[in-house]
Protein backbone atom coordinates (compact mmCIF):
# COMPACT_ATOMS: atom_id res chain seq x y z
CA UNK A 1 0.00 0.00 0.00
CA UNK A 2 1.46 3.40 -1.00
CA UNK A 3 1.76 6.37 1.35
CA UNK A 4 -1.22 8.20 -0.19
CA UNK A 5 -3.51 5.22 0.27
CA UNK A 6 -2.28 4.70 3.82
CA UNK A 7 -2.89 8.35 4.64
CA UNK A 8 -6.39 8.20 3.15
CA UNK A 9 -7.21 5.16 5.29
CA UNK A 10 -5.88 6.94 8.39
CA UNK A 11 -8.04 10.00 7.67
CA UNK A 12 -11.12 7.81 7.18
CA UNK A 13 -10.40 5.99 10.43
CA UNK A 14 -10.02 9.18 12.43
CA UNK A 15 -13.16 10.68 10.89
CA UNK A 16 -15.17 7.54 11.63
CA UNK A 17 -13.82 6.73 15.09
CA UNK A 18 -16.44 6.94 17.85
CA UNK A 19 -16.73 5.88 21.48
CA UNK A 20 -19.52 3.54 22.56
CA UNK A 21 -21.35 4.78 25.69
CA UNK A 22 -21.03 2.82 28.95
CA UNK A 23 -18.41 0.36 27.61
CA UNK A 24 -16.06 3.05 26.23
CA UNK A 25 -15.05 0.87 23.27
CA UNK A 26 -13.68 2.63 20.19
CA UNK A 27 -15.48 1.80 16.96
CA UNK A 28 -15.08 2.64 13.27
CA UNK A 29 -17.95 3.66 11.00
CA UNK A 30 -17.94 4.93 7.43
CA UNK A 31 -21.47 6.17 6.90
CA UNK A 32 -22.85 9.38 8.46
CA UNK A 33 -25.39 8.46 11.12
CA UNK A 34 -27.88 10.79 9.43
CA UNK A 35 -27.64 8.55 6.36
CA UNK A 36 -28.33 5.47 8.46
CA UNK A 37 -31.35 7.14 10.06
CA UNK A 38 -32.64 8.15 6.62
CA UNK A 39 -32.39 4.55 5.46
CA UNK A 40 -34.21 3.47 8.62
CA UNK A 41 -37.21 5.68 7.91
CA UNK A 42 -37.64 4.12 4.46
CA UNK A 43 -36.92 0.52 5.41
CA UNK A 44 -38.99 0.66 8.59
CA UNK A 45 -42.06 1.85 6.73
CA UNK A 46 -41.54 -0.78 4.02
CA UNK A 47 -41.33 -3.46 6.70
CA UNK A 48 -44.52 -2.28 8.44
CA UNK A 49 -46.35 -2.13 5.11
CA UNK A 50 -45.48 -5.78 4.52
CA UNK A 51 -45.95 -6.70 8.19
CA UNK A 52 -48.78 -4.56 9.60
CA UNK A 53 -48.33 -3.78 13.30
CA UNK A 54 -50.78 -5.11 15.85
CA UNK A 55 -53.70 -2.72 16.49
CA UNK A 56 -53.83 -0.40 19.48
CA UNK A 57 -56.56 -2.61 20.97
CA UNK A 58 -54.02 -5.43 21.37
CA UNK A 59 -52.87 -5.49 25.00
CA UNK A 60 -49.36 -6.62 24.06
CA UNK A 61 -49.07 -3.84 21.49
CA UNK A 62 -50.10 -1.34 24.16
CA UNK A 63 -47.51 -2.78 26.53
CA UNK A 64 -44.79 -2.47 23.86
CA UNK A 65 -45.63 1.17 23.15
CA UNK A 66 -45.89 2.17 26.82
CA UNK A 67 -42.67 0.35 27.68
CA UNK A 68 -40.93 1.91 24.69
CA UNK A 69 -41.93 5.41 25.70
CA UNK A 70 -40.64 4.84 29.21
CA UNK A 71 -37.42 3.30 27.97
CA UNK A 72 -36.83 6.22 25.61
CA UNK A 73 -37.13 8.69 28.50
CA UNK A 74 -34.57 6.71 30.53
CA UNK A 75 -32.15 6.50 27.60
CA UNK A 76 -32.41 10.19 26.85
CA UNK A 77 -31.83 11.05 30.52
CA UNK A 78 -28.76 8.82 30.75
CA UNK A 79 -27.21 10.32 27.62
CA UNK A 80 -28.00 13.89 28.70
CA UNK A 81 -26.51 13.31 32.16
CA UNK A 82 -23.34 11.97 30.53
CA UNK A 83 -22.99 14.61 27.82
CA UNK A 84 -23.79 12.18 25.00
CA UNK A 85 -27.11 13.49 23.72
CA UNK A 86 -25.53 13.78 20.27
CA UNK A 87 -25.91 10.01 19.96
CA UNK A 88 -29.68 10.37 19.58
CA UNK A 89 -29.66 13.42 17.32
CA UNK A 90 -32.29 12.84 14.65
CA UNK A 91 -33.99 10.03 16.60
CA UNK A 92 -37.75 9.71 16.26
CA UNK A 93 -38.74 6.79 18.47
CA UNK A 94 -41.29 4.27 17.22
CA UNK A 95 -42.28 1.03 18.95
CA UNK A 96 -44.45 -1.57 17.22
CA UNK A 97 -45.52 -5.15 17.79
CA UNK A 98 -46.00 -7.37 14.73
CA UNK A 99 -47.92 -10.64 14.79
CA UNK A 100 -45.21 -13.04 13.73
CA UNK A 101 -44.30 -16.29 15.55
CA UNK A 102 -40.58 -15.66 14.99
CA UNK A 103 -38.69 -15.18 18.25
CA UNK A 104 -37.10 -11.88 17.30
CA UNK A 105 -36.85 -8.15 17.94
CA UNK A 106 -34.72 -5.34 16.48
CA UNK A 107 -34.10 -1.61 16.55
CA UNK A 108 -33.00 0.36 13.50
CA UNK A 109 -30.88 3.53 13.77
CA UNK A 110 -33.08 6.43 14.79
CA UNK A 111 -35.03 4.43 17.36
CA UNK A 112 -37.26 2.34 15.08
CA UNK A 113 -38.17 -0.72 17.15
CA UNK A 114 -40.09 -3.86 16.23
CA UNK A 115 -41.02 -6.62 18.67
CA UNK A 116 -42.28 -9.90 17.20
CA UNK A 117 -45.20 -11.59 18.97
CA UNK A 118 -43.18 -14.81 19.02
CA UNK A 119 -40.80 -13.43 21.60
CA UNK A 120 -43.64 -12.43 23.95
CA UNK A 121 -44.23 -16.10 24.73
CA UNK A 122 -40.61 -16.41 25.90
CA UNK A 123 -40.35 -13.14 27.82
CA UNK A 124 -43.52 -13.98 29.80
CA UNK A 125 -43.40 -10.75 31.83
CA UNK A 126 -42.71 -7.03 31.50
CA UNK A 127 -39.26 -7.14 33.07
CA UNK A 128 -38.00 -9.72 30.58
CA UNK A 129 -39.51 -7.83 27.66
CA UNK A 130 -37.76 -4.69 28.92
CA UNK A 131 -34.49 -6.62 28.90
CA UNK A 132 -35.08 -7.48 25.25
CA UNK A 133 -36.08 -3.93 24.35
CA UNK A 134 -33.16 -2.43 26.22
CA UNK A 135 -30.81 -4.74 24.34
CA UNK A 136 -32.22 -3.75 20.97
CA UNK A 137 -32.17 -0.02 21.79
CA UNK A 138 -28.56 -0.45 22.90
CA UNK A 139 -27.67 -1.63 19.40
CA UNK A 140 -28.98 1.65 17.98
CA UNK A 141 -27.38 3.88 20.62
CA UNK A 142 -24.04 2.11 20.17
CA UNK A 143 -24.33 2.50 16.39
CA UNK A 144 -23.80 -1.19 15.88
CA UNK A 145 -25.79 -1.17 12.64
CA UNK A 146 -23.52 1.48 11.15
CA UNK A 147 -20.45 -0.37 12.40
CA UNK A 148 -21.53 -3.69 10.92
CA UNK A 149 -22.65 -2.17 7.64
CA UNK A 150 -19.38 -0.24 7.36
CA UNK A 151 -17.36 -3.40 7.81
CA UNK A 152 -19.50 -5.36 5.36
CA UNK A 153 -19.34 -2.59 2.75
CA UNK A 154 -15.56 -2.30 2.99
CA UNK A 155 -15.24 -6.09 2.71
CA UNK A 156 -17.36 -6.18 -0.45
CA UNK A 157 -16.41 -3.05 -2.39
CA UNK A 158 -13.33 -1.62 -0.66
CA UNK A 159 -12.81 1.48 1.43
CA UNK A 160 -12.81 4.06 -1.36
CA UNK A 161 -16.03 2.77 -2.94
CA UNK A 162 -17.91 2.03 0.27
CA UNK A 163 -19.48 5.47 0.62
CA UNK A 164 -20.61 5.39 -3.02
CA UNK A 165 -22.48 2.16 -2.37
CA UNK A 166 -25.75 3.84 -1.36
CA UNK A 167 -26.18 5.58 -4.72
CA UNK A 168 -24.51 3.11 -7.05
CA UNK A 169 -25.99 -0.13 -5.70
CA UNK A 170 -29.07 0.61 -3.55
CA UNK A 171 -30.19 -3.05 -3.64
CA UNK A 172 -26.92 -4.21 -2.08
CA UNK A 173 -27.01 -1.26 0.33
CA UNK A 174 -30.51 -2.23 1.51
CA UNK A 175 -29.48 -5.86 1.94
CA UNK A 176 -26.43 -4.90 3.98
CA UNK A 177 -28.50 -2.48 6.04
CA UNK A 178 -31.22 -5.00 6.93
CA UNK A 179 -28.67 -7.65 7.85
CA UNK A 180 -26.66 -5.15 9.90
CA UNK A 181 -29.66 -4.17 12.05
CA UNK A 182 -31.00 -7.71 12.43
CA UNK A 183 -33.93 -7.71 9.98
CA UNK A 184 -32.08 -10.17 7.76
CA UNK A 185 -30.03 -13.18 8.76
CA UNK A 186 -26.50 -14.35 8.10
CA UNK A 187 -23.39 -15.77 9.69
CA UNK A 188 -20.84 -13.29 8.42
CA UNK A 189 -18.51 -11.31 10.70
CA UNK A 190 -18.90 -13.93 13.43
CA UNK A 191 -16.71 -12.75 16.30
CA UNK A 192 -17.51 -9.13 15.54
CA UNK A 193 -21.22 -9.81 15.84
CA UNK A 194 -20.79 -11.70 19.11
CA UNK A 195 -18.80 -8.83 20.62
CA UNK A 196 -21.58 -6.41 19.71
CA UNK A 197 -24.21 -8.68 21.19
CA UNK A 198 -22.33 -8.85 24.49
CA UNK A 199 -21.90 -5.09 24.47
CA UNK A 200 -25.62 -4.57 23.83
CA UNK A 201 -26.40 -6.92 26.72
CA UNK A 202 -24.42 -4.71 29.12
CA UNK A 203 -25.75 -1.39 27.81
CA UNK A 204 -29.28 -2.77 27.64
CA UNK A 205 -29.18 -3.87 31.27
CA UNK A 206 -28.37 -0.29 32.30
CA UNK A 207 -31.21 1.14 30.20
CA UNK A 208 -33.62 -1.49 31.53
CA UNK A 209 -32.68 -0.71 35.14
CA UNK A 210 -32.90 3.06 34.63
CA UNK A 211 -36.45 2.63 33.31
CA UNK A 212 -37.32 0.86 36.60
CA UNK A 213 -37.53 -2.64 35.12
CA UNK A 214 -35.73 -5.35 37.08
CA UNK A 215 -32.55 -6.35 35.15
CA UNK A 216 -32.28 -9.55 37.22
CA UNK A 217 -34.85 -11.04 34.86
CA UNK A 218 -32.22 -11.13 32.08
CA UNK A 219 -30.51 -14.43 33.01
CA UNK A 220 -33.91 -16.05 33.60
CA UNK A 221 -35.07 -14.92 30.16
CA UNK A 222 -31.99 -16.45 28.50
CA UNK A 223 -32.53 -19.67 30.44
CA UNK A 224 -36.00 -19.80 28.88
CA UNK A 225 -34.49 -19.04 25.46
CA UNK A 226 -32.09 -21.95 25.93
CA UNK A 227 -34.96 -24.24 26.87
CA UNK A 228 -37.05 -23.03 23.92
CA UNK A 229 -34.23 -23.82 21.50
CA UNK A 230 -34.29 -27.47 22.56
CA UNK A 231 -30.53 -27.63 22.26
CA UNK A 232 -30.69 -26.91 18.51
CA UNK A 233 -28.64 -23.69 18.55
CA UNK A 234 -25.41 -23.86 16.54
CA UNK A 235 -22.02 -23.95 18.31
CA UNK A 236 -20.93 -20.50 19.48
CA UNK A 237 -18.13 -20.31 16.90
CA UNK A 238 -20.75 -20.67 14.14
CA UNK A 239 -23.16 -18.14 15.58
CA UNK A 240 -23.37 -14.37 15.40
CA UNK A 241 -24.63 -14.44 19.00
CA UNK A 242 -22.94 -15.67 22.18
CA UNK A 243 -24.06 -19.09 23.38
CA UNK A 244 -26.88 -19.00 25.92
CA UNK A 245 -24.51 -20.31 28.60
CA UNK A 246 -21.92 -17.60 27.89
CA UNK A 247 -24.58 -14.94 27.83
CA UNK A 248 -26.09 -15.97 31.15
CA UNK A 249 -22.69 -16.05 32.84
CA UNK A 250 -21.77 -12.61 31.47
CA UNK A 251 -25.10 -11.11 32.49
CA UNK A 252 -24.74 -12.42 36.04
CA UNK A 253 -21.21 -11.02 36.23
CA UNK A 254 -22.37 -7.56 35.11
CA UNK A 255 -25.53 -7.53 37.23
CA UNK A 256 -24.03 -5.70 40.27
CA UNK A 257 -23.24 -2.73 38.02
CA UNK A 258 -26.72 -2.71 36.49
CA UNK A 259 -28.37 -2.89 39.91
CA UNK A 260 -26.77 0.43 40.84
CA UNK A 261 -29.26 2.05 38.45
CA UNK A 262 -32.34 0.07 39.47
CA UNK A 263 -35.08 1.69 41.51
CA UNK A 264 -38.37 -0.26 41.51
CA UNK A 265 -41.51 1.51 40.38
CA UNK A 266 -43.33 3.11 43.28
Secondary structure as UniProt FT lines:
FT   HELIX           3..15
FT   STRAND          17..19
FT   TURN            21..23
FT   STRAND          26..28
FT   HELIX           33..50
FT   TURN            56..57
FT   HELIX           59..81
FT   TURN            82..83
FT   HELIX           85..88
FT   TURN            89..90
FT   STRAND          94..98
FT   STRAND          105..108
FT   TURN            109..111
FT   STRAND          112..116
FT   HELIX           117..123
FT   HELIX           126..141
FT   TURN            142..143
FT   HELIX           144..157
FT   HELIX           159..162
FT   TURN            163..164
FT   HELIX           165..168
FT   HELIX           170..181
FT   HELIX           190..210
FT   TURN            211..212
FT   TURN            215..216
FT   HELIX           217..229
FT   TURN            230..231
FT   HELIX           236..238
FT   HELIX           244..259
FT   TURN            260..261
//
